[in-house]
């Protein structure tokens, strides 16, 4: 059964007498107060809040006597007695006569907002940097082709057109990544499930790398035992396998091995390389946005997206050290039918 303590934000409910009737765990963490010591006490006494000018927020608001038309109080930055800044949003719940039944407050840490702002700023910076190079190339070669077409050899024209095509693909991949990040963070990621042959998709991921110029001998695929029926989004599973395989090639060394096997949940896939592996102090950050490890390059969004796609299927993903010494990414996916997955 759901409880207010499961909410990610602080929740405070004040009754019609101005006393605290609910104070969840997160509110306690944000304010430093113990819920059991706050319940039943006057809200303005146990949870004093002040604006930037030092004015008492409770007195300025006069929430139990404001006009009925005003029920929502937009998020404001307020301060506790010790100076800690918190973000407060309020809503008055009223009866048919306009009298206040209760006041519901949500509290958020300013540090979380600042972290979110930093993430957004870094995303903008990363996107601008990643777009600049291919767009500069496209602009330069297009201008050259338009103004010097007759003076260029056939070989030069083909080279420029192929470069433009490759850079256009690069921009398209970046836009796809950004859309994926947006859908994952907003919970709007949609799955189109169908019966998927996981071993076949793993072979396809390897074939894609070989077609890109990697040696076929660098890859090894192992299928262990029969698998249950897997109803998955084929495109998104291809994206997961392709990303992890490319990650093993770019950041690892030696043979990149893919193992597909049944597990208690349904099926498990492991992608291993024989490189130096991921430092222990970096493991906890691997699936965060913008993590790139020691070798820079790319947006640093790939593994964040992989995690989001796997979890959208109801699966889990982890990273550790492979028996061969490199990195091992292992994800599990639940089995089932379209009606129950």
N, C-alpha and C positions, 0 to 999 in steps of 0.2 A: 504494500500500500504506500502511495506517495505521501511524503511528509515535507513540510517547509524547509527542513534542514537539508534537503537535496537540492534546493535552488542555488544557482551560482552567484546570486546577488543577495545582499542583506535585505531582510524583510522585517518591517516593524509595523504592527497594527495597534492603533490607539483607539480606545472605545469612546462612547459619547460623554464619558466623564473625564476624558483627558488622560486616562491611565493606560499603560501598556498592557495589551491583552495577548500579544504574540511577539516574540523576539527570537528569530532563528539563529542557527549556529554561525552563519556567515556574518550576520550583523554583529555578533559578539566578537568575531575575529577582526572585523574592520574597526570597531569602536574600542575594543579592549575590555568590554563589559561582559559579565557573566549573565546569561539569560535568566537563570533562576533568581538572581538578585534584582532584576529589572521588572519582572512580571508583577503587575498589580500596582506599580508605583506611578506617580505623576510623570508623564513623558517629559515635560519641560524641566523637571528637576533632575531626573536620572540621565536624560539625554539632551543637555543644553546644546543648542546649535547657534552659531553666530555668522553673520555675513562679513564681507570684507571690511565694512565700516565698524565692526564690533557690535552691531545691533542684534538683539535677541530675535532669532527667526520665529520662534513660537509667538512672541508678543506682536511682532510686525504682521504676521499672517492672520492672527485672530481667527483661526480656521473653523471654530465652532459657531461663528456668527457672520461669516461672509455671505454675500448674496448667493442664492441657489444656482444662478447661471454659471458660477465659477466652481468647477469640480476638480479640474486638473491643474496641478502646479508644476510647470516645466522644470526640468533638471537644473539645479543650481549648485554652484560650488560653495560649500559652507565649511565651517571649522568647528572642531570639538574644543573643549576647554583647554586641552594641552596643545592646541594649535594644529592638530592633524586635519588635513583637508579631505573632505569626503564629497561625493556627488550625490545629491538628494533629489528624488522625484516623489511627488505626492499626489494622491487622489482622494477626494472626499466622497464618501458614499452617503447619500441622503435618502430620506423616506419621502412619501408623497407630499408631505407638508413643507419640505425643504430643510428640515432639521437634520443635522449631521448624525449619522449612525456610527460611523467610524472613519478614521483617517488611515490610509494605507501608504506607507513610505517604503521606497526601495533605496538602498544605500550601495554605492559602488566606490571602490578604491580609486583614487586619482592615479596611483601607480599603474593600474591596469589600463586606464585611458592613455596615459603617456606612452606605455609600451605599444598600444595599438597605433598611436600616432606615429611612433618611430617605425613600426612595421610598414605602415602605409607610405611613409616617406622613403623608406628603403626600397619598397616595391616600385615606386615611381622612378627613383634613381636607377634601379636595375633595368627596368623596362626601357628607359630613355637611352641607357648605355647600350643595351642589346639591339635596339632598333637603329641606332645611329650608324653603325658599321654597314649593315646590309643596305640600308636606304641610301647611304652615301655612294656605295658601289653601284646600285641600280641607277641613281641619278647621273653619276659620272659616265657610265657606259652607255646609257640611253642618249645622253647629250652627244657623246662621241659618235654614235651610230647615226644620229639625225644630221649632224653637221659634216661628217667626214665619210659617209657611206661609200662614195665612189673611190676614195683614196685607200680604203681598207681592203686587205686581201680576204678571200673567202674563209681562210683559217682564222683570221683575226675576228671576223664577224661571228663565226660559230662560237669561238671562245667567249666573246662578250655576251652573246645570247645565253649560253649555258650558265655563265656566272650570274646573269640577271635571274634566270630561272631558279637556280639554287638559292640565291638570296631571297627571292620571293617565297620559296618554300620555308626558309628559315623564319621569315616574318610571320607566315601562317602558323608555324608551330608555336611561336611565342604567343600569338593571339589565342590559340587553342589552350595553351597552358594557363593563361590569365582567366579565360572563361571557366576552365576547370576549377581553378582556385576559388573563383567567385561562387560557383555552384556548391562546392564543398563547404565553404565557410558559411553560406546562407542556408544550407540544408536542402537545396533545390536540385540535387543531383538525381537524375532519373535513370532507372535501369530498364533495359528492354531484354528480358530474360528469354533464353532459348537453350535447347540442349547443346552443350558445348563439349567437344572432344579435347580435353586438356593436353594430352600428349601431342595431338595434331597441332594445337596452337603453339606448343613449345617448339616443335619442328619448324613451324612458320617463322617464329622469332629468330631462330638460328639461320634459316634461309635468307631472312632479310639482312642479317649482318654479313653473310657471305656475298649477297648481291651488292652490298655496299663496299666490298673490297677486302673483307677479312678472310683469312684462310680457313677453310672448312675444318682442317685438322685442329684448330684451336678450340673447337666446341665438342662437348660430349653430352649426350642425352641418355638418361637412364629411367626406365619405367619399371616400377616395382609393384607387381600385383595388379589385379583388376580394380577398377575404380567404380564407385557408384555413379548413378546418373547425376550430372552436374548441370543445373539450370542457372546460367550466368549471362551477363551482358557480354557478348562476344567481342565487340569493339573495345570495351574497357579492359577485358582480360588480356587482349592483344597489347593494349597500351601498357599494362603492368609488366607483362613478360618482356616486351620490347625495351622498356625503360631499364629494367633490372639487368637484362642481358647487355645492353649498351653500357650500363654503369660498370659491369664486370670487365668489359673490354677497355674502357677509357681509364678507369681508376685502379684496375687490378693488373695482373700479369699472368703469364702461363695459360693453362687451360681454363676455360669457363665451363663449368658443369651445371647442368640442369637436371634435377631429380624430381620426378612426379610419383607420388605414392599415396595409397589410401591412409586415412587417419580416422580417429574417433569421430571427428566432426563431419568428415566427408573426404576431402583430398588436401594434400599438402604439396607445395612446390618449393624446392630449395634451389637457389642460384649461388654458386660459389666461384671464387677465383683463387689464384695462387700468388697474389700480391702480398703487400706488407700488412694488409688488414686495416682496420679502423682503430685508432688509439682508444684506450679505455675511457679517457676523459672526454672523448668526442661521441661515444655511443649514444648517450642520452639526447644528443642534439641532431642526430642523423635525419630524423623525419620532420624537423622544423623547417619553416620557410627560410630560404636563402643559405642553407648549409651547403658548402661546396668542398669541405675537406681541405687537404693541403694543396691539391691541384685545382687551381682556379679555372673558371670557364663555365659558361652556361648561366642560367638564371638562379640555380639553386632551388628550383621549385619541383623538380622531378620526383624526388623521393617523398616530398610532402603530398604530392598528387597521388602517387602510388598507394600510400597509406590510406588516403581518403577513399580511393576506389575500392581497395580491399575491404575496408570497414563498411562501405556502403552495401557490400554483398553480405554483410554479417560475419566477415572473417577477421582474422588477426594477422599482424605481421611483426616480425622481430629481426634484429640483426645481431650477429655474434661472430666468433672466430671459427673459420672452417677447419676441418681436420688437416687440410693441406697448408694451413697457415694464413690464408687470405681472409677476405670477408665472406660471410654467408648470410644471405637474406632468405628468410623462410616465411612463407605465408600460407595460411589455411583458409579453406572455403567450405561452407556447409553444403551438404548434399540435400536433395529434396525435389519437389515438383513445383511447377508454377503456382499452385494453389497454396503452398505452405512455406515458400521461401521468400 
